């Protein structure tokens, strides 16, 4: 590819452009070289351990810190009552002295009903009562954030661990299948 020569008209136009143009930095002579930039200061960096492709990573995957389910939390509680009696209780061999069914109640109605029932049962000398909460409704649409099933199922153990009930309750355990399974709790009361 050869270069084309400028026509006389193009040369004249270029001369007019150069006469009207001004330099950006007139103080700097045309033949002077630009001043060199200062060299950047080197900063010592911490050395990173070398990594080879295929090498095993030192740290494992991040574990989620999620709260375990209510059944797991109750099962992990330390045993406060006699171990032999607790074994019978978990196998469903002990019969409850009284029971309360909180199905269909709101939190506002269920809390005083539970409190009154447990305190009355303790005053009457009962040792084992059954609290039926139900498993909760299954919702077809949880929305953007999942909600745990069974509001009463999650609230009752908390209520039993708070005063005034905490002073009379010795042990809370999930009921055996023949007494309601995960929808009910055994509440073992202290001696009167």
Secondary structure in CASP SS format (residue, H / E / C, confidence):
PFRMAT SS
TARGET T0000
AUTHOR 0000-0000-0000
METHOD secondary structure of the structure
MODEL  1
X C 1.00
X C 1.00
X C 1.00
X C 1.00
X C 1.00
X C 1.00
X C 1.00
X H 1.00
X H 1.00
X H 1.00
X H 1.00
X H 1.00
X H 1.00
X H 1.00
X H 1.00
X H 1.00
X H 1.00
X H 1.00
X H 1.00
X H 1.00
X C 1.00
X C 1.00
X C 1.00
X C 1.00
X C 1.00
X C 1.00
X C 1.00
X C 1.00
X C 1.00
X C 1.00
X C 1.00
X C 1.00
X C 1.00
X C 1.00
X C 1.00
X C 1.00
X C 1.00
X C 1.00
X C 1.00
X C 1.00
X C 1.00
X C 1.00
X C 1.00
X C 1.00
X C 1.00
X C 1.00
X C 1.00
X C 1.00
X C 1.00
X C 1.00
X C 1.00
X C 1.00
X C 1.00
X C 1.00
X C 1.00
X C 1.00
X C 1.00
X C 1.00
X C 1.00
X C 1.00
X C 1.00
X C 1.00
X C 1.00
X C 1.00
X C 1.00
X C 1.00
X C 1.00
X C 1.00
X C 1.00
X H 1.00
X H 1.00
X H 1.00
X H 1.00
X H 1.00
X H 1.00
X H 1.00
X C 1.00
X C 1.00
X C 1.00
X C 1.00
X C 1.00
X C 1.00
X H 1.00
X H 1.00
X H 1.00
X H 1.00
X H 1.00
X H 1.00
X H 1.00
X H 1.00
X C 1.00
X C 1.00
X C 1.00
X C 1.00
X C 1.00
X C 1.00
X C 1.00
X E 1.00
X E 1.00
X E 1.00
X E 1.00
X C 1.00
X C 1.00
X C 1.00
X C 1.00
X C 1.00
X H 1.00
X H 1.00
X H 1.00
X H 1.00
X H 1.00
X H 1.00
X H 1.00
X H 1.00
X H 1.00
X H 1.00
X H 1.00
X H 1.00
X H 1.00
X H 1.00
X H 1.00
X H 1.00
X H 1.00
X C 1.00
X C 1.00
X C 1.00
X C 1.00
X E 1.00
X E 1.00
X E 1.00
X E 1.00
X E 1.00
X C 1.00
X C 1.00
X C 1.00
X C 1.00
X C 1.00
X C 1.00
X C 1.00
X C 1.00
X C 1.00
X C 1.00
X C 1.00
X C 1.00
X C 1.00
X C 1.00
X C 1.00
X C 1.00
X C 1.00
X C 1.00
X H 1.00
X H 1.00
X H 1.00
X H 1.00
X H 1.00
X H 1.00
X H 1.00
X H 1.00
X H 1.00
X H 1.00
X C 1.00
X C 1.00
X C 1.00
X C 1.00
X H 1.00
X H 1.00
X H 1.00
X C 1.00
X E 1.00
X E 1.00
X E 1.00
X E 1.00
X E 1.00
X E 1.00
X C 1.00
X C 1.00
X H 1.00
X H 1.00
X H 1.00
X C 1.00
X H 1.00
X H 1.00
X H 1.00
X E 1.00
X E 1.00
X E 1.00
X E 1.00
X E 1.00
X E 1.00
X C 1.00
X C 1.00
X C 1.00
END
